């Protein structure tokens, strides 16, 4: 191998040099939302099991679920559910060969992100009415 002075430049693109396309970010978010859904589901199952276990267990689980932490987890799980559903619907279109062009994928990625935030806010407003 030739003795080449490579200096301090990187050997391959990395996150400091290469910016991920928004379609890649939404793909990663789809996987992350599945983990968030599990966290919300575990909290909900704990609350339901506590409801049939007795008043002491239910008071503890209900207190956690109604706390700021429980609100944060359940709001995150609500957003994750909506986002995951919208991304799944987009994937059905991808499977049909619709919207797989780079520009269409970029636009649909932003639509999914915005729609999931708006629908989560609508769900919170309806919850508190």
Secondary structure, 3 states (H helix, E strand, C coil): CCCCCCCCCCCCCCCCCCCCCHHHHHHHHHHHHHHHHHHHHHHHHHHHHHHHHCHHHHHHHHHHHCCHHHHHHHHHHHHHHHHHHHHHHHHHHHHCCCCCCHHHHHHHHHHHHHHHHHHHHHHHHHHHC
